[in-house]
Amino acid sequence: MDREKPHRMVLTLSADPALAGLAQLATLHFFRSNGAAALAARRCARAVQARAKALLKSGARRAGGRRAALALILTCRPRSLKAVLRPGTGPSRSLVICSDRRGTD
């Protein structure tokens, strides 16, 4: 049995809320290029942007003079797509946004 490794993309952002749009664009492109329906991809990308903006704002406040980072990890598996937002500082909680790819073949 040949198991394929999941495709993964990692985008690291500095603590600037203006970069939340970049997280949205990267998520939308990754989801669409890996078979997600247009509407589902846009919804997930908007959710990623909203959550990334909130995390980047709080990271900018906490970072003070130094810049904290936020990692956006996008993963493609045979039946699902996943976006994980992981703050670079503070508690190591992650926000996960999943999209099911059933019916997109």
C-alpha positions as a Markdown table, in Angstrom:
| # | Residue | x | y | z |
|---|---|---|---|---|
| 1 | Met | 0.0 | 0.0 | 0.0 |
| 2 | Asp | 1.5 | 3.3 | -1.1 |
| 3 | Arg | 0.6 | 6.2 | 1.2 |
| 4 | Glu | 1.1 | 9.7 | -0.1 |
| 5 | Lys | 2.5 | 12.3 | 2.2 |
| 6 | Pro | 0.3 | 15.3 | 2.7 |
| 7 | His | 1.2 | 18.5 | 0.9 |
| 8 | Arg | 2.1 | 21.2 | 3.3 |
| 9 | Met | 2.8 | 24.9 | 3.1 |
| 10 | Val | 4.0 | 27.1 | 6.0 |
| 11 | Leu | 3.7 | 30.9 | 5.9 |
| 12 | Thr | 5.3 | 32.9 | 8.7 |
| 13 | Leu | 4.0 | 36.4 | 9.4 |
| 14 | Ser | 5.4 | 39.1 | 11.6 |
| 15 | Ala | 3.1 | 40.8 | 14.1 |
| 16 | Asp | 1.5 | 43.3 | 11.7 |
| 17 | Pro | -2.3 | 43.1 | 11.4 |
| 18 | Ala | -2.0 | 44.4 | 7.8 |
| 19 | Leu | -0.6 | 41.0 | 6.8 |
| 20 | Ala | -3.8 | 39.2 | 7.6 |
| 21 | Gly | -4.8 | 39.7 | 4.0 |
| 22 | Leu | -1.8 | 37.8 | 2.9 |
| 23 | Ala | -2.9 | 34.9 | 5.0 |
| 24 | Gln | -6.3 | 35.0 | 3.3 |
| 25 | Leu | -4.7 | 35.0 | -0.2 |
| 26 | Ala | -2.4 | 32.2 | 0.6 |
| 27 | Thr | -5.2 | 30.1 | 2.1 |
| 28 | Leu | -7.6 | 30.8 | -0.9 |
| 29 | His | -4.9 | 29.9 | -3.4 |
| 30 | Phe | -3.8 | 26.7 | -1.6 |
| 31 | Phe | -7.4 | 25.5 | -1.1 |
| 32 | Arg | -8.5 | 26.2 | -4.7 |
| 33 | Ser | -5.3 | 24.6 | -6.2 |
| 34 | Asn | -5.9 | 21.5 | -4.1 |
| 35 | Gly | -9.5 | 20.9 | -5.2 |
| 36 | Ala | -11.7 | 22.9 | -2.8 |
| 37 | Ala | -14.9 | 24.4 | -4.2 |
| 38 | Ala | -14.7 | 28.1 | -4.8 |
| 39 | Leu | -17.4 | 29.0 | -2.1 |
| 40 | Ala | -15.9 | 26.8 | 0.5 |
| 41 | Ala | -12.4 | 28.1 | -0.2 |
| 42 | Arg | -13.5 | 31.7 | 0.1 |
| 43 | Arg | -15.3 | 31.0 | 3.4 |
| 44 | Cys | -12.3 | 29.3 | 4.9 |
| 45 | Ala | -10.0 | 32.0 | 3.7 |
| 46 | Arg | -12.2 | 34.7 | 5.2 |
| 47 | Ala | -12.2 | 32.8 | 8.5 |
| 48 | Val | -8.4 | 32.5 | 8.4 |
| 49 | Gln | -8.1 | 36.3 | 7.7 |
| 50 | Ala | -10.4 | 37.2 | 10.6 |
| 51 | Arg | -8.6 | 34.9 | 13.1 |
| 52 | Ala | -5.1 | 35.9 | 11.8 |
| 53 | Lys | -6.0 | 39.6 | 12.2 |
| 54 | Ala | -7.0 | 39.1 | 15.8 |
| 55 | Leu | -3.9 | 37.1 | 16.6 |
| 56 | Leu | -1.6 | 39.5 | 14.8 |
| 57 | Lys | -3.1 | 42.5 | 16.7 |
| 58 | Ser | -2.7 | 40.8 | 20.1 |
| 59 | Gly | 0.8 | 39.7 | 19.1 |
| 60 | Ala | 1.7 | 43.3 | 18.1 |
| 61 | Arg | 0.6 | 44.6 | 21.5 |
| 62 | Arg | 2.5 | 41.9 | 23.4 |
| 63 | Ala | 5.6 | 42.1 | 21.3 |
| 64 | Gly | 6.2 | 45.8 | 22.1 |
| 65 | Gly | 9.4 | 46.7 | 20.3 |
| 66 | Arg | 10.2 | 43.2 | 19.0 |
| 67 | Arg | 8.2 | 41.4 | 16.4 |
| 68 | Ala | 6.4 | 38.2 | 17.2 |
| 69 | Ala | 5.5 | 35.7 | 14.5 |
| 70 | Leu | 2.4 | 33.8 | 13.5 |
| 71 | Ala | 2.7 | 30.6 | 11.5 |
| 72 | Leu | -0.1 | 29.6 | 9.0 |
| 73 | Ile | 0.2 | 25.9 | 8.2 |
| 74 | Leu | -1.8 | 24.7 | 5.3 |
| 75 | Thr | -2.1 | 21.0 | 4.8 |
| 76 | Cys | -3.7 | 18.9 | 2.0 |
| 77 | Arg | -4.8 | 15.4 | 2.7 |
| 78 | Pro | -6.8 | 13.1 | 0.3 |
| 79 | Arg | -10.2 | 14.0 | 1.9 |
| 80 | Ser | -9.6 | 17.3 | 3.7 |
| 81 | Leu | -7.8 | 20.5 | 3.7 |
| 82 | Lys | -6.6 | 22.1 | 6.9 |
| 83 | Ala | -5.5 | 25.6 | 7.9 |
| 84 | Val | -3.8 | 26.0 | 11.3 |
| 85 | Leu | -2.9 | 29.3 | 12.9 |
| 86 | Arg | -0.1 | 29.0 | 15.5 |
| 87 | Pro | 1.1 | 32.0 | 17.4 |
| 88 | Gly | 4.8 | 32.4 | 17.7 |
| 89 | Thr | 4.7 | 33.8 | 21.3 |
| 90 | Gly | 2.5 | 33.4 | 24.2 |
| 91 | Pro | 0.3 | 30.3 | 24.8 |
| 92 | Ser | 0.9 | 27.6 | 22.1 |
| 93 | Arg | -2.8 | 27.3 | 21.3 |
| 94 | Ser | -3.6 | 26.7 | 17.6 |
| 95 | Leu | -6.7 | 27.7 | 15.7 |
| 96 | Val | -7.8 | 25.0 | 13.2 |
| 97 | Ile | -10.0 | 25.6 | 10.2 |
| 98 | Cys | -10.9 | 22.5 | 8.1 |
| 99 | Ser | -12.6 | 22.0 | 4.8 |
| 100 | Asp | -14.0 | 18.8 | 3.5 |
| 101 | Arg | -13.2 | 17.9 | -0.1 |
| 102 | Arg | -16.0 | 15.4 | -0.7 |
| 103 | Gly | -17.7 | 15.9 | -4.0 |
| 104 | Thr | -15.0 | 18.1 | -5.5 |
| 105 | Asp | -13.5 | 15.4 | -7.9 |
